[in-house]
Each structure stands twice: as structure tokens, then as C-alpha cells.
């Protein structure tokens, strides 16, 4: 249910459980974290999904059984944030709940029209993953972060773009757009690309 495709220095990780809105099981979450922790050699990494939803977050039954508070969420987002290569979240549709963390940890986020963003953990009785509120606030400001996390607001793609939650809306070929964004990094000397990323932190 997780696909990893490697094309030279370009790694593409695809959530492939479209019949369940790409909701993550404990095994899927561990596999994603393992991939991210082992992706130090990737010059660029693209995260995407199949179907019309990027991810609904934790599988509901698994969340009730403890997945909602699993340390693997933080392990995944932390590993993505530490990667020296360019990381791109290519959001093929709505992003919800704990899965938001992996997108927030990426360097660039692009999304298809109609994508919605919401993070209803408070309503479900959970805290967000520890690093997610700070990353969210850094992108869109504390008040808007509270609108999503505390006021339960669903944010559409146009609003997400105007707030800075995403960087581009892509109406045509999402993966082609992500590969195009990665092209200059893949072509550059590795130490230059890594140096620029470090300077932007």
C-alpha cells in the first residue's frame, strides 16, 4: 500500500490505498517512516497518493487502538524535515488529520484544485503531533493555525494558496509538475543543492 519508485536521485513515494482514502495503518506509517529515514541519498523526494484523496490520516479503527498517538507520526515528519534533498508534497486531493504532518515537513507543497485541508484531532479527543502546530504556524501564522486546529475550519485550495499553506495549484499533471520543480535540484552539483537548502532553513 506504499509504493517507492526510484529514478536516479529522484524518489517518489505513493500512498496507494485509494479504496480507504489512503488512510494509514500502523504498518503503512512505519513503512513511510522507514523510507524517509533511509532516503538520505535521494536528491529529491516526492510524496503523493492515488485516487482523489491524498490521505484521510489514521485509519479510524487503528486510531482508536492507539495509532492516533503513535510516535511514528513524529518519526516520519522529523525524518522528512531532516532530509538534505528537496522534498515535495504533491497532494492529489484532500489532506486530513495526522497525515498533514508529512506534508508540513516538506519543502514545497503543490495540490490539485478542489483539495481541502482539515485537522480535526481536537474534536476526536487527541492532541496534534508535537511538531505540526509549530510548522503550521510558521507557514500561515498562529491565528490561522488555530483556525484549523481549534476552530475546526476546512480550508480549500484557493485559501490554502493565499495563506501560504501550499505553493501552487496544479490543474493538469500533478506528478509532472512535481518532477519539473525537482529538475534543477537533480541537475545541480549535489553539494550546491544541499548548501542552498541549509541556507534556507
C-alpha positions as CSV (number, residue, x, y, z in Angstrom):
1,X,0.0,0.0,0.0
2,X,3.1,2.2,-0.1
3,X,5.0,2.3,-3.4
4,X,8.5,3.6,-3.7
5,X,9.9,4.4,-7.2
6,X,13.5,5.4,-7.7
7,X,14.7,7.1,-10.8
8,X,18.3,8.0,-10.2
9,X,18.3,10.6,-7.5
10,X,14.5,11.2,-7.7
11,X,12.4,9.1,-5.2
12,X,8.6,9.0,-5.5
13,X,6.6,7.7,-2.6
14,X,3.0,6.9,-3.3
15,X,0.2,6.2,-0.8
16,X,-1.8,3.5,-2.6
17,X,-4.9,2.6,-0.6
18,X,-7.5,4.6,-2.6
19,X,-10.4,2.5,-1.5
20,X,-9.8,3.7,2.1
21,X,-8.9,7.3,1.2
22,X,-5.3,6.4,1.7
23,X,-5.9,6.2,5.4
24,X,-2.7,5.0,7.1
25,X,-2.5,1.7,9.0
26,X,0.3,1.2,11.6
27,X,2.2,-0.9,9.1
28,X,1.9,1.9,6.4
29,X,3.0,4.5,8.8
30,X,6.1,2.5,9.9
31,X,7.0,1.9,6.3
32,X,6.7,5.6,5.4
33,X,8.9,6.5,8.4
34,X,11.5,3.8,7.4
35,X,11.6,5.1,3.8
36,X,12.0,8.7,5.0
37,X,14.8,7.7,7.4
38,X,16.6,5.8,4.6
39,X,16.2,8.5,2.0
40,X,19.4,10.4,2.7
41,X,20.7,9.6,-0.8
42,X,17.6,11.0,-2.5
43,X,18.4,14.2,-4.3
44,X,14.7,14.9,-4.4
45,X,11.7,13.1,-2.9
46,X,8.1,13.4,-3.9
47,X,5.2,12.3,-1.7
48,X,1.9,11.7,-3.4
49,X,-1.1,9.4,-3.4
50,X,-3.6,7.6,-5.7
51,X,-7.2,8.4,-6.1
52,X,-9.0,11.6,-5.1
53,X,-7.7,11.9,-1.5
54,X,-4.0,12.3,-0.5
55,X,-4.7,10.9,2.9
56,X,-7.5,10.8,5.4
57,X,-4.9,10.5,8.2
58,X,-5.0,7.5,10.5
59,X,-7.3,4.6,9.7
60,X,-10.2,5.1,12.1
61,X,-10.1,1.7,13.8
62,X,-6.4,1.8,14.1
63,X,-6.6,5.4,15.5
64,X,-8.9,4.2,18.3
65,X,-6.5,1.3,19.0
66,X,-3.6,3.8,19.6
67,X,-2.4,4.8,16.2
68,X,-3.5,8.4,16.7
69,X,-0.8,8.9,19.4
70,X,1.9,6.7,17.8
71,X,5.4,8.1,17.9
72,X,5.8,7.0,14.3
73,X,4.0,10.1,13.1
74,X,6.7,12.3,14.6
75,X,9.4,9.9,13.4
76,X,8.0,10.3,9.8
77,X,7.7,14.1,9.8
78,X,11.1,14.6,11.6
79,X,12.8,12.3,9.1
80,X,11.3,14.2,6.1
81,X,12.3,17.6,7.7
82,X,15.9,16.4,8.1
83,X,16.4,15.2,4.6
84,X,19.2,17.0,2.7
85,X,17.4,16.7,-0.7
86,X,14.4,18.7,-1.9
87,X,11.1,17.4,-0.6
88,X,7.8,18.0,-2.4
89,X,4.3,17.1,-1.3
90,X,2.3,16.5,-4.5
91,X,-1.2,16.5,-3.0
92,X,-3.6,14.6,-5.3
93,X,-6.6,15.6,-3.1
94,X,-7.8,16.3,0.4
95,X,-5.3,16.1,3.3
96,X,-6.7,15.4,6.8
97,X,-5.6,14.7,10.3
98,X,-2.2,13.3,11.2
99,X,-1.1,12.8,7.6
100,X,-0.8,16.6,7.5
101,X,2.5,16.4,9.3
102,X,4.3,14.7,6.4
103,X,3.2,17.5,4.0
104,X,4.1,20.3,6.5
105,X,7.6,18.8,6.8
106,X,8.2,19.1,3.1
107,X,10.0,22.0,1.4
108,X,7.3,22.6,-1.2
109,X,3.6,21.7,-1.3
110,X,1.5,21.6,-4.5
111,X,-2.1,20.5,-4.8
112,X,-4.8,19.8,-7.3
113,X,-7.9,22.1,-7.5
114,X,-10.6,21.0,-5.0
115,X,-8.1,19.9,-2.4
116,X,-9.3,20.6,1.2
117,X,-7.2,20.7,4.4
118,X,-8.5,19.9,7.8
119,X,-7.1,18.6,11.1
120,X,-9.9,17.6,13.4
121,X,-7.9,16.0,16.2
122,X,-9.3,18.2,19.0
123,X,-12.8,17.1,18.1
124,X,-11.7,13.5,18.3
125,X,-10.0,14.0,21.7
126,X,-6.4,14.0,20.6
127,X,-3.5,16.5,20.6
128,X,-1.9,17.1,17.2
129,X,1.5,15.6,16.6
130,X,4.1,17.7,18.5
131,X,5.8,19.4,15.6
132,X,2.8,20.0,13.5
133,X,1.4,23.2,15.1
134,X,4.7,24.9,15.0
135,X,5.3,24.0,11.4
136,X,1.7,25.1,10.5
137,X,2.1,28.4,12.4
138,X,5.4,29.1,10.6
139,X,3.7,28.7,7.3
140,X,0.3,30.5,7.9
141,X,0.7,32.3,11.2
142,X,-0.6,31.4,14.7
143,X,-4.2,32.7,14.3
144,X,-4.8,30.8,11.1
145,X,-3.2,27.7,12.6
146,X,-5.7,27.9,15.4
147,X,-8.5,28.3,12.9
148,X,-7.6,24.9,11.5
149,X,-6.6,23.1,14.8
150,X,-9.0,24.7,17.3
151,X,-11.9,26.2,15.3
152,X,-12.2,23.1,13.1
153,X,-12.1,25.0,9.8
154,X,-11.8,23.2,6.5
155,X,-9.5,25.2,4.1
156,X,-10.0,25.0,0.4
157,X,-7.1,25.0,-2.1
158,X,-7.5,28.7,-3.1
159,X,-7.5,29.8,0.6
160,X,-4.5,27.4,1.3
161,X,-2.6,29.1,-1.6
162,X,-3.4,32.6,-0.4
163,X,-2.3,31.7,3.2
164,X,0.9,30.0,2.1
165,X,-0.1,26.5,3.2
166,X,0.5,25.4,-0.4
167,X,2.8,26.9,-3.0
168,X,0.9,26.1,-6.2
169,X,-2.4,24.7,-7.5
170,X,-1.8,22.3,-10.4
171,X,-4.7,21.7,-12.8
172,X,-3.0,19.3,-15.2
173,X,-0.4,16.6,-14.5
174,X,0.5,16.9,-10.8
175,X,3.4,14.5,-10.9
176,X,4.9,16.1,-14.0
177,X,4.7,19.5,-12.1
178,X,6.4,18.0,-9.1
179,X,9.2,16.5,-11.3
180,X,9.6,19.8,-13.0
181,X,10.1,21.5,-9.6
182,X,12.8,18.9,-8.8
183,X,14.6,19.1,-12.1
184,X,17.0,21.9,-11.3
185,X,18.0,20.3,-8.0
186,X,18.6,17.0,-9.7
187,X,20.8,18.7,-12.3
188,X,22.8,20.8,-9.9
189,X,26.0,19.7,-8.1
190,X,24.8,17.9,-5.0
191,X,26.8,20.0,-2.6
192,X,25.4,23.2,-4.0
193,X,21.8,22.0,-3.8
194,X,22.3,20.8,-0.2
195,X,24.1,24.0,0.7
196,X,21.2,26.1,-0.6
197,X,18.7,24.0,1.3
198,X,20.8,24.5,4.5
199,X,20.9,28.3,3.9
200,X,17.1,28.4,3.6
201,X,16.4,26.6,6.9
